[in-house]
Each structure stands twice: as structure tokens, then as C-alpha cells.
Amino acid sequence: MKILQGLSVVALLGVLAACAAPPQGPGTDWETLNTEVLELYNAAKYDRAVDVATKALNVAETTHGPDHPDVAVSLNNLAMVYHAQGKFDLAEPLYQRAGGIMAKTFGLNHPAVATSLNNLAELNHARGWYAKAQDLHKLALKIRERALGPDHPDVAVSLNNLAMAYQARGKPAEAEPLYHRALAIWEKTYGSEHPQVAIGLTNLAVLYRTQGQYSGAEPLYKRALAIQERAFGPKHPAVAINLDNLAVLYHEQGRDAEAEALHQRALAILEKALGPNHREVAVSLNNLAECYRAQGRYAEAEPFYTRALAIREKALGPEHPDVATSLTSLAALYRATDRIPAAEALEKRAARIRYVNQ
């Protein structure tokens, strides 16, 4: 049986892993529905994927009852689609129920349980709860290494996602060797042109960029982007995220004309694929505004900042670290346009959010 596998679309690219439970599917209908969910998810057709995943869950529950592993697979698949849509409150109980079924069926040290831990950790990461994500990823990694061996691609998933948690908590030295190990496993397992390899390349490039290693980051971004465009086509959200990543690098190098063009292309893709109020759209809006602000184009930047802030507050809640990022960015614009009291108010709120999320 198949469980949905795909990308966790946050500020960086992460992986949600496949869970290989014994083939106990209720039949062709259930298998066909799950295959369709996978295809829709990979195509970022999330509304349709919700419908099909819900139908697959109903088939599994009707056939086997509420506590069968196939039900857990369908719960996980539906949760992943909600996760991708930013509907975290809908995703969380489904992930938890799926994990409970897997633990009861296979025991606490089974790879299926590690997958549930991984997926719940990724949800915590998306919410900005990085310490919780880190602890869950450590446990998932321990289970996977013991059950699957050190070079299994699911071990690479845990290595990559744990590295993302470390990086989010400001621990790049801990993150880098994990990224390298994950990338090596994926290249050996899948070959150099697989989308999973693009994830590893992107995350390592982000780490290099944040450390100012631009010459190391740029070729990794470009290689990842080429892989994703070949795999998914030029209008996929994964492509847009990497366009945004490359644009940020160009912006930090002072290559603002190149950065602006990539940000605009990324924003257009994300708005069409995910809708105007998705959290990834907010990332792209904020990045484009930063590009305008750096050029002194304050009037153009401000509506993008304010729209990004509004999306993040609604999608992620008022205490999320990404909200603090938007507040800080908008405050910088206010300072540049001599609105000092307004800037100070935003900076104080951002500082409080960061303190809460330490």
C-alpha cells in the first residue's frame, strides 16, 4: 500500500516520508484512490486531493473498521493535504490518530511509527514550534536507523528534517553534516536527477546563503531548480519556492533587477497554484517587498509588506515567528519613511514573539 509522499512547503523545503506498512489494502478502489491522491498532491491540486483522500478514508474505514493500518494511511494522506494548505488544526488530529493506529498495530519501534512522528514534527515546524519538531525528529531518526539501517532513504528524510529544525533554532553547525549525509543517501538511492535530491540541494543552499557563502549556494539552487522544472513543470509551487530562494540570494548580492524578476515570477506561480492567502504567498510577498525597500521604492513595498503580514497572522496565528519577520520588515520601512513611533511598536511586538518562541 502507498502513503502520500511529498514536500513540506514552509520557508525552506522539507520532506514528508513514505510509510511502508504491510500490503493489506481493501482492494482496487482504495489503491486507485490513494494513487490519485498522490498524483494530485504532487501536482499541487489540493482541493481535489482533499476530496479524493476523504473518499479513500471512507473506503478504508467501511471495509476494515476504524483501527486498521489502511485507515492510518488514509488519515495521514488527508492530513498531508491539509498541511500543505496551511490547515494545521485539521491536519494535527489526523496525524495523531494515524500514529496511534500504527503504534498499536506494529509497536513503538516500527518505521510506520517513525513516519507518523516525522509528519507531526513537520507540522510543529510549520507552526514555528522548532524545539518540539527537533525532539520528534530525533526520535524518528533513532527508530529509522535501527529498523532500516543508516543508508535508507527514509533515514535521509529524518536527517534532512532534523537539520531543518537545528537551522531554524540557529544551530547551523549541527545542521550542515546532516544535510550532507541526507543528500548523499538520496543521490545514491535515486540518482542525481530526482526531486528528492533537489530538496537536499535546496536546503544545503539555504544554509550556505544564510552564512554568506553565496558562491557555494548559487550553483546548488540552480541545479535544484533545473531538476524541479524537469520533474514538475515550470508552474509548480516547488519551482516557485526555489525561484524565491535564488532571488533572495541575488538580492543579498545587490543584484536587485534579477531578484525582482524572479520574485515576481514566483509570486505569480504561488498565487495561481495555492490561492492568494496561502502562507507561501506571504513569503513571496515579503521577499518582493524587501527587494523594493532596498531600492528605496517604499510606496511599492508597503502594500506587499502589509498583505504578507495579514496573511501570516490569519494563516499562522499572531505569535508565529514568521509574523515577527513581517513585523520587523514593515518596521524597517516605517523607519526609512520617518514613522518612528509606528516602527517601534512593531519592533516591540516582534521582539516579544521571538522571546516566546525561543
Order of alpha helices (4+ residues) and beta strands (2+ residues): beta-beta-alpha-alpha-alpha-alpha-alpha-alpha-alpha-alpha-alpha-alpha-alpha-alpha-alpha-alpha-alpha-alpha
